[in-house]
Amino acid sequence: MQQAAASGDYKLAAQLEQQRNEKIAGEGMNYTTTNKYSQYLDEPKTYTGSSTGIGVHTTDQQSIKDQMNANSIAWATADEATRAQLAAQNQMLGAQLGGSVAFDSETGYWSGEAEKPKTETSAPTFDYSYYQDSKPTYESSYSAQIDELLNQILNRDSFSYNAQEDPLYQQYASTYEREGQRAMNDTLAAAAASAGGMNSYAISAAQQAQNYYGAQLGDKVPELYQLAYQMYLDDIDRQVQDFGLVQQMDDTQYGRYRDTMGDWRDDRDFAYGAYRDDVGDYQWQLGFDYGTGRDTIADSRYDSETAYDRALSFLNAGVMPESSVLAAAGISPSEAERVIASLQLESAAGGSSSGGGGGGGDTDYTNGGMSKEEIMAIQRELGVTADGLWGPKTQAAYEAKYGDGTPTSDPLAGLLGGGDDPEEEGGAELNWDSINDLGLGPRSASFVLELKQAGGVVEDGNGNVSWAPGWNALNYKERLKAAQSGLPYTSVTAGLFKY
């Protein structure tokens, strides 16, 4: 009742509540009646199935749920055998949903939540492009300056000195020229005063005084040359120092780039290591999921085989299993009935043929002492029901094809082509190579006839035989047994003929 209400089927809850109240009142039970859902009794509501309360997560699960609802709706108007099949199918569908899905036999409803599907995870990837794009690059800010300084040092002009172009020399020249002029004037004046007038001596003395200063100026030239050369050398030294400073700054910049490059490599290697760990985890999960899936398949196969073996044990004992047992084994009630009928027929035929009688209770017909299998082989050749019993229909068909007389126990007589030689077919000698081509190794003509009578091989009239459609070297044994039992050879019945 609570389950029906939880699924939204309040009318069913009201009906169950009403049944509960009637049972309490009718049996005098010590329980309190309720009317919690009575207002829904008169509300028309279409039955939508017993699985409406199941929670699902995927479209596939919804399809299974819809099929379960359809089965439960069909169950209401089905016969007992079909009901058992529908119930068994819903049990299997519910198992496929997994999770907490369960059937409540008291309410007749399914409930619970289907198993949440595992999130599909794709294989991990490593974004090489991200690290390639973010890889640090180096471009020196001082390269041009270094080249320029180096060029200045290596390609400097050779030292040369011209006193006339030396400002310091010009300053000395001006000073010495002025002082020489002054000395000449002073000497000329003094000499003229002492001599009482201008004379050659005064002029010569004045000229000597002036030349003295000129000589002093000349003595300054080597000194000025040395000074200029030292300035030239000092300038070179300053250039070398500037070059070293700029080069040191360039080295510092490159060192910072190398640090950044090292950090980039560390980050990339760490990310790649994490990626490899993810790949390992992913591969482990794949292996685990595959193993779990194989275990599930093995369990399902075991359950299916167990159910089939259980049903088969009942059938071999001549007992009709319950419909639920047949449904779990995948065998329809009609197929089960045919198996039991075949076993009963085989048992009855075994009793009659042992006395060499005609079978079927009619002793006016003799089977020539043939076994049931031989009779069935001839019946299939004659086109009558292969039940292993030699009755009036079999006798009439035999006489129509081969004339009057007692059937022979030699299954080759007249059946391969009318001759008495079992190695001839229709007057043509059997092609033993074609028999070997069947993949069964050397076989007798009697065995080939048995296959032909069962519909397993066909011949071309020239002694050549080949497999009939659907027959091969792997399934001919099961198909022979199926043909001899009168049951169709299908995927459902194939297992009946394996042992």
VMD Tcl script that draws the C-alpha trace (Angstrom):
set ca {
  {0.00 0.00 0.00}
  {2.74 2.42 0.94}
  {4.71 1.38 -2.13}
  {1.75 2.09 -4.40}
  {1.25 5.49 -2.80}
  {4.95 6.29 -3.09}
  {4.80 5.53 -6.83}
  {1.80 7.82 -7.25}
  {-0.77 5.03 -7.80}
  {-3.22 6.23 -5.16}
  {-6.13 4.26 -6.56}
  {-4.21 1.03 -6.11}
  {-3.26 2.19 -2.63}
  {-6.94 2.81 -1.92}
  {-7.87 -0.64 -3.25}
  {-5.19 -2.31 -1.14}
  {-6.33 -0.31 1.86}
  {-9.91 -1.42 1.23}
  {-8.81 -5.07 0.95}
  {-6.89 -4.69 4.21}
  {-9.91 -3.25 5.98}
  {-12.14 -6.04 4.66}
  {-9.66 -8.69 5.83}
  {-9.43 -7.10 9.29}
  {-13.21 -6.95 9.58}
  {-13.85 -10.37 8.08}
  {-11.32 -12.25 10.17}
  {-11.80 -10.29 13.36}
  {-8.14 -9.26 13.43}
  {-6.91 -6.98 16.17}
  {-5.88 -4.16 13.83}
  {-7.26 -0.69 13.23}
  {-8.82 0.01 9.85}
  {-7.76 3.14 7.95}
  {-9.30 5.37 5.28}
  {-6.24 7.30 4.27}
  {-6.69 6.68 0.55}
  {-10.45 6.04 0.32}
  {-11.06 9.29 -1.60}
  {-9.26 7.81 -4.59}
  {-11.54 4.78 -4.99}
  {-13.92 6.47 -7.42}
  {-11.19 8.23 -9.38}
  {-10.72 6.52 -12.76}
  {-7.08 5.66 -13.30}
  {-5.51 3.57 -16.05}
  {-3.14 0.86 -14.95}
  {0.26 1.77 -16.37}
  {2.27 -1.18 -15.18}
  {3.99 -2.52 -12.09}
  {7.34 -0.81 -12.66}
  {6.32 2.85 -12.62}
  {8.00 3.35 -9.25}
  {11.47 2.38 -10.47}
  {13.95 5.24 -10.70}
  {16.18 5.17 -13.78}
  {19.14 7.23 -15.00}
  {19.62 6.43 -18.69}
  {17.52 5.96 -21.80}
  {18.47 2.28 -21.90}
  {17.22 1.83 -18.34}
  {14.02 3.67 -19.28}
  {13.53 1.24 -22.18}
  {13.90 -1.70 -19.80}
  {11.45 -0.09 -17.39}
  {8.92 0.47 -20.22}
  {9.26 -3.19 -21.27}
  {8.65 -4.31 -17.69}
  {5.51 -2.16 -17.53}
  {4.32 -3.58 -20.86}
  {4.92 -7.13 -19.59}
  {2.96 -6.48 -16.39}
  {0.06 -5.02 -18.39}
  {0.07 -8.05 -20.72}
  {0.28 -10.35 -17.70}
  {-3.24 -9.38 -16.57}
  {-4.90 -11.02 -19.61}
  {-2.40 -13.82 -20.34}
  {-2.71 -17.54 -19.70}
  {-0.73 -19.24 -16.94}
  {2.17 -20.30 -19.18}
  {2.52 -16.84 -20.71}
  {2.26 -15.25 -17.26}
  {5.17 -17.36 -16.08}
  {7.23 -16.29 -19.08}
  {6.36 -12.61 -18.55}
  {7.18 -12.85 -14.86}
  {10.50 -14.57 -15.57}
  {11.34 -11.94 -18.20}
  {10.62 -9.15 -15.74}
  {12.85 -10.84 -13.19}
  {15.70 -10.84 -15.71}
  {15.00 -7.23 -16.74}
  {14.91 -6.16 -13.10}
  {18.26 -7.87 -12.56}
  {19.66 -5.92 -15.49}
  {18.61 -2.65 -13.86}
  {20.52 -3.65 -10.72}
  {20.83 -1.15 -7.88}
  {18.07 -1.39 -5.30}
  {15.38 -2.52 -7.78}
  {13.25 -5.21 -6.15}
  {9.79 -6.78 -6.47}
  {7.31 -6.71 -3.60}
  {5.19 -9.85 -3.86}
  {2.62 -8.44 -1.42}
  {1.85 -5.31 -3.46}
  {2.75 -6.70 -6.88}
  {4.89 -3.65 -7.62}
  {8.52 -3.02 -8.37}
  {10.40 -0.28 -6.58}
  {13.88 1.01 -5.98}
  {16.47 2.80 -8.05}
  {18.43 1.35 -10.96}
  {22.18 1.23 -10.70}
  {23.79 4.52 -11.59}
  {25.91 4.04 -14.69}
  {29.59 4.57 -14.30}
  {30.83 7.76 -15.82}
  {32.53 6.96 -19.07}
  {36.03 8.30 -18.85}
  {38.17 8.73 -21.89}
  {41.85 7.95 -21.93}
  {43.97 10.72 -20.34}
  {45.75 13.07 -22.73}
  {48.78 15.29 -22.34}
  {48.63 18.80 -23.83}
  {52.04 19.13 -25.37}
  {50.98 22.27 -27.24}
  {50.33 24.13 -24.00}
  {53.88 23.60 -22.81}
  {55.31 24.19 -26.25}
  {53.48 27.52 -26.49}
  {54.49 28.55 -22.98}
  {58.14 27.57 -23.41}
  {60.39 30.53 -22.42}
  {62.43 32.22 -25.16}
  {65.64 34.26 -24.88}
  {66.59 37.42 -26.71}
  {69.47 39.47 -25.36}
  {68.76 43.14 -24.67}
  {72.49 43.94 -24.81}
  {73.58 42.08 -27.92}
  {73.72 45.15 -30.15}
  {75.50 47.19 -27.50}
  {78.07 44.46 -26.90}
  {78.78 44.20 -30.61}
  {79.22 47.95 -30.86}
  {81.62 48.16 -27.89}
  {83.65 45.24 -29.12}
  {83.90 46.80 -32.56}
  {85.13 50.08 -31.04}
  {87.82 48.29 -29.05}
  {89.05 46.00 -31.81}
  {88.84 48.56 -34.60}
  {90.06 51.70 -32.78}
  {92.30 54.22 -34.58}
  {96.04 54.05 -34.02}
  {97.52 56.70 -31.73}
  {98.82 59.87 -33.39}
  {99.67 63.30 -31.99}
  {99.63 66.73 -33.68}
  {100.61 69.57 -31.30}
  {98.94 72.11 -33.53}
  {95.63 70.35 -32.96}
  {96.22 69.96 -29.22}
  {94.23 72.62 -27.30}
  {96.61 72.37 -24.36}
  {99.57 73.01 -26.62}
  {97.75 76.01 -28.09}
  {97.19 77.32 -24.58}
  {100.90 76.87 -23.75}
  {101.86 78.52 -27.06}
  {99.74 81.54 -26.38}
  {101.19 81.90 -22.87}
  {104.80 81.44 -23.94}
  {104.32 83.74 -26.90}
  {102.92 86.43 -24.67}
  {105.64 86.00 -22.06}
  {108.34 85.94 -24.77}
  {107.01 89.15 -26.23}
  {106.99 90.73 -22.80}
  {110.53 89.54 -22.05}
  {111.74 90.89 -25.40}
  {110.17 94.31 -24.76}
  {111.54 94.49 -21.23}
  {115.05 93.51 -22.38}
  {114.94 95.93 -25.31}
  {113.90 98.80 -23.07}
  {116.48 98.02 -20.40}
  {119.31 97.69 -22.97}
  {118.32 100.88 -24.74}
  {118.26 102.81 -21.44}
  {121.67 101.66 -20.37}
  {123.21 102.31 -23.79}
  {121.58 105.63 -24.21}
  {119.55 104.54 -27.14}
  {118.55 101.68 -29.39}
  {121.45 99.66 -30.70}
  {122.19 96.22 -32.08}
  {123.06 94.89 -28.70}
  {119.68 95.82 -27.32}
  {117.92 94.19 -30.22}
  {120.01 91.01 -29.92}
  {119.37 90.77 -26.17}
  {115.64 91.28 -26.67}
  {115.58 88.57 -29.35}
  {117.34 86.12 -27.09}
  {114.84 86.75 -24.32}
  {111.98 85.98 -26.70}
  {113.66 82.82 -28.08}
  {114.01 81.49 -24.57}
  {110.29 81.29 -24.21}
  {110.01 79.71 -27.64}
  {112.44 77.02 -26.52}
  {110.38 76.49 -23.37}
  {107.31 75.92 -25.54}
  {109.17 73.31 -27.60}
  {110.19 71.48 -24.46}
  {106.50 71.11 -23.60}
  {105.73 69.07 -26.72}
  {107.11 65.68 -25.48}
  {105.28 66.17 -22.22}
  {102.06 66.95 -24.06}
  {102.62 63.93 -26.35}
  {102.96 61.64 -23.34}
  {99.88 63.14 -21.78}
  {97.87 62.63 -24.96}
  {99.05 59.01 -25.28}
  {98.04 58.29 -21.68}
  {94.61 59.76 -22.39}
  {94.37 57.44 -25.43}
  {95.20 54.44 -23.28}
  {92.78 55.53 -20.56}
  {90.02 55.81 -23.13}
  {90.69 52.23 -24.29}
  {90.58 51.01 -20.69}
  {87.23 52.73 -20.14}
  {85.84 51.05 -23.26}
  {87.02 47.65 -22.03}
  {85.42 48.31 -18.65}
  {82.16 49.34 -20.34}
  {82.30 46.19 -22.44}
  {82.77 44.03 -19.34}
  {79.89 45.75 -17.53}
  {77.49 45.30 -20.43}
  {78.58 41.69 -20.86}
  {77.98 41.06 -17.15}
  {74.47 42.51 -17.46}
  {73.86 40.22 -20.47}
  {75.06 37.20 -18.46}
  {72.70 38.16 -15.65}
  {69.80 38.37 -18.08}
  {70.67 34.99 -19.60}
  {70.96 33.45 -16.13}
  {67.42 34.61 -15.35}
  {66.22 32.99 -18.61}
  {67.91 29.73 -17.64}
  {66.16 29.83 -14.25}
  {62.82 30.39 -15.98}
  {63.59 27.57 -18.41}
  {64.39 25.26 -15.50}
  {61.09 26.11 -13.82}
  {59.28 25.43 -17.10}
  {60.95 22.03 -17.43}
  {60.08 21.17 -13.83}
  {56.42 22.09 -14.39}
  {56.29 20.13 -17.65}
  {57.96 17.06 -16.14}
  {55.64 17.16 -13.13}
  {52.57 17.44 -15.37}
  {53.81 14.59 -17.56}
  {54.44 12.45 -14.50}
  {50.89 13.13 -13.31}
  {49.64 12.26 -16.80}
  {51.49 8.93 -16.71}
  {49.96 8.21 -13.31}
  {46.51 8.96 -14.77}
  {47.22 6.61 -17.68}
  {48.22 3.88 -15.25}
  {45.06 4.41 -13.19}
  {42.95 4.43 -16.35}
  {44.47 1.18 -17.62}
  {44.03 -0.44 -14.21}
  {40.37 0.63 -14.16}
  {39.86 -0.78 -17.66}
  {41.31 -4.11 -16.55}
  {39.23 -4.11 -13.39}
  {36.02 -3.26 -15.24}
  {36.75 -5.91 -17.85}
  {37.34 -8.52 -15.16}
  {34.14 -7.51 -13.39}
  {32.24 -7.71 -16.67}
  {33.62 -11.15 -17.41}
  {32.67 -12.30 -13.91}
  {29.14 -11.02 -14.46}
  {28.90 -12.80 -17.80}
  {30.25 -16.01 -16.24}
  {27.73 -15.77 -13.39}
  {24.89 -15.14 -15.84}
  {26.01 -18.05 -18.02}
  {26.25 -20.31 -14.97}
  {22.74 -19.33 -13.85}
  {21.40 -19.91 -17.36}
  {23.11 -23.30 -17.70}
  {21.97 -24.32 -14.23}
  {18.38 -23.41 -15.06}
  {18.62 -25.30 -18.35}
  {20.10 -28.41 -16.71}
  {17.42 -28.32 -14.06}
  {14.63 -28.16 -16.65}
  {16.30 -30.88 -18.71}
  {16.52 -33.21 -15.71}
  {12.76 -32.90 -15.25}
  {12.09 -33.51 -18.95}
  {14.37 -36.56 -19.10}
  {12.42 -37.98 -16.16}
  {9.18 -37.40 -18.07}
  {8.05 -34.69 -15.66}
  {6.73 -31.32 -16.89}
  {8.60 -28.59 -14.94}
  {6.82 -25.57 -13.55}
  {6.33 -22.72 -15.99}
  {8.83 -20.55 -14.11}
  {11.50 -23.26 -14.45}
  {10.86 -23.53 -18.20}
  {10.94 -19.75 -18.60}
  {14.27 -19.49 -16.78}
  {15.68 -22.24 -19.04}
  {14.39 -20.57 -22.21}
  {12.20 -23.55 -23.16}
  {8.61 -22.98 -24.22}
  {5.85 -25.23 -22.83}
  {5.14 -26.61 -26.32}
  {8.80 -27.60 -26.79}
  {8.81 -29.27 -23.40}
  {5.67 -31.22 -24.29}
  {7.27 -32.46 -27.51}
  {10.37 -33.63 -25.61}
  {8.28 -35.60 -23.11}
  {6.11 -37.02 -25.91}
  {9.22 -38.10 -27.81}
  {10.64 -39.83 -24.75}
  {7.33 -41.59 -24.09}
  {7.11 -42.61 -27.74}
  {10.66 -43.96 -27.69}
  {9.89 -45.98 -24.58}
  {6.73 -47.44 -26.09}
  {8.45 -48.21 -29.40}
  {11.27 -49.99 -27.63}
  {8.80 -52.37 -26.02}
  {6.94 -53.21 -29.23}
  {9.94 -53.59 -31.52}
  {11.62 -56.05 -29.20}
  {8.99 -58.61 -30.15}
  {9.37 -57.94 -33.85}
  {5.76 -56.84 -34.15}
  {4.25 -54.16 -36.33}
  {4.00 -51.45 -33.67}
  {1.09 -49.20 -32.91}
  {-0.95 -52.16 -31.68}
  {-1.59 -53.35 -35.26}
  {-0.02 -56.80 -35.73}
  {-1.12 -57.10 -39.39}
  {2.04 -55.27 -40.41}
  {5.56 -56.52 -39.89}
  {8.65 -54.31 -39.76}
  {11.05 -57.04 -40.74}
  {12.76 -56.96 -37.36}
  {14.13 -53.44 -37.89}
  {15.01 -51.22 -34.99}
  {13.19 -48.00 -34.26}
  {16.03 -45.97 -35.76}
  {15.94 -47.99 -38.97}
  {12.17 -47.60 -39.22}
  {12.43 -43.84 -38.66}
  {15.10 -43.59 -41.36}
  {12.83 -45.36 -43.87}
  {9.81 -43.28 -42.79}
  {11.73 -40.08 -43.46}
  {12.72 -41.43 -46.87}
  {9.07 -42.31 -47.58}
  {7.81 -38.93 -46.43}
  {5.58 -40.16 -43.60}
  {5.72 -39.29 -39.89}
  {9.01 -40.62 -38.47}
  {7.63 -42.04 -35.23}
  {9.51 -45.38 -35.37}
  {6.24 -47.37 -35.50}
  {5.47 -49.52 -38.56}
  {1.75 -49.06 -39.15}
  {-0.66 -49.00 -42.08}
  {0.46 -45.59 -43.40}
  {4.12 -46.60 -43.38}
  {3.30 -49.96 -44.99}
  {1.21 -48.31 -47.72}
  {3.92 -45.77 -48.49}
  {6.55 -48.48 -48.62}
  {4.48 -50.69 -50.96}
  {3.70 -47.69 -53.18}
  {7.41 -47.00 -53.64}
  {9.00 -50.47 -53.50}
  {6.18 -52.91 -54.14}
  {4.68 -55.61 -51.95}
  {6.74 -57.58 -49.50}
  {8.30 -57.46 -46.11}
  {10.55 -54.51 -45.45}
  {14.17 -55.47 -45.38}
  {16.40 -54.69 -42.43}
  {19.12 -53.62 -44.85}
  {18.58 -49.85 -44.93}
  {20.56 -49.60 -48.19}
  {18.36 -51.91 -50.19}
  {16.59 -49.92 -52.89}
  {17.08 -46.59 -51.17}
  {20.28 -45.31 -52.75}
  {19.19 -46.14 -56.23}
  {17.49 -49.48 -56.35}
  {20.57 -51.68 -56.65}
  {21.64 -54.35 -54.22}
  {25.20 -53.05 -54.08}
  {25.52 -50.67 -51.11}
  {28.41 -48.99 -52.85}
  {26.26 -47.96 -55.80}
  {23.79 -45.10 -55.90}
  {21.29 -45.05 -58.68}
  {23.53 -47.38 -60.66}
  {26.52 -45.07 -60.19}
  {29.42 -46.05 -57.96}
  {29.81 -43.89 -54.85}
  {32.59 -41.32 -55.03}
  {34.56 -42.05 -51.85}
  {36.58 -38.85 -52.25}
  {33.37 -36.85 -51.87}
  {32.64 -38.82 -48.67}
  {36.08 -37.96 -47.34}
  {35.44 -34.31 -48.23}
  {32.67 -34.28 -45.63}
  {35.47 -33.95 -43.06}
  {34.57 -37.08 -41.12}
  {37.28 -39.41 -42.34}
  {36.57 -42.82 -43.97}
  {32.90 -43.80 -43.59}
  {30.78 -46.72 -44.76}
  {28.02 -46.54 -47.34}
  {25.54 -47.41 -44.57}
  {26.58 -44.29 -42.66}
  {26.15 -42.16 -45.79}
  {22.67 -43.58 -46.26}
  {21.82 -42.76 -42.65}
  {22.89 -39.18 -43.21}
  {20.91 -38.98 -46.43}
  {17.75 -40.37 -44.81}
  {18.10 -37.79 -42.05}
  {18.42 -35.04 -44.62}
  {22.05 -34.38 -43.77}
  {23.64 -34.96 -47.20}
  {22.52 -34.59 -50.81}
  {23.75 -36.50 -53.87}
  {23.96 -35.39 -57.48}
  {22.99 -38.69 -59.12}
  {26.57 -39.39 -60.10}
  {27.72 -40.87 -56.80}
  {28.88 -37.52 -55.31}
  {27.58 -36.47 -51.89}
  {27.85 -33.18 -49.97}
  {26.45 -31.61 -46.82}
  {22.88 -30.35 -46.91}
  {22.29 -26.70 -45.88}
  {22.77 -26.27 -42.12}
  {24.68 -29.54 -41.69}
  {28.42 -29.81 -41.11}
  {31.07 -31.97 -39.46}
  {30.58 -30.17 -36.13}
  {26.82 -30.56 -35.65}
  {25.88 -33.68 -37.59}
  {25.66 -35.83 -34.43}
  {23.19 -33.52 -32.73}
  {21.19 -33.12 -35.95}
  {21.00 -36.90 -36.40}
  {19.64 -37.30 -32.89}
  {17.16 -34.50 -33.49}
  {15.99 -36.09 -36.73}
  {15.62 -39.48 -35.05}
  {13.63 -37.98 -32.17}
  {11.31 -36.05 -34.42}
  {12.10 -32.72 -32.73}
  {13.16 -29.65 -34.68}
  {16.83 -28.70 -34.37}
  {16.84 -25.12 -33.00}
  {19.04 -23.05 -30.73}
  {16.70 -23.94 -27.88}
  {16.58 -27.70 -28.46}
  {20.20 -28.14 -29.58}
  {21.34 -28.74 -26.00}
  {19.00 -31.72 -25.70}
  {21.07 -33.69 -28.20}
  {24.59 -33.01 -27.00}
  {24.84 -36.09 -24.71}
}
mol new
graphics top color blue
foreach p $ca { graphics top sphere $p radius 0.5 }
foreach p [lrange $ca 0 end-1] q [lrange $ca 1 end] { graphics top cylinder $p $q radius 0.2 }
display resetview
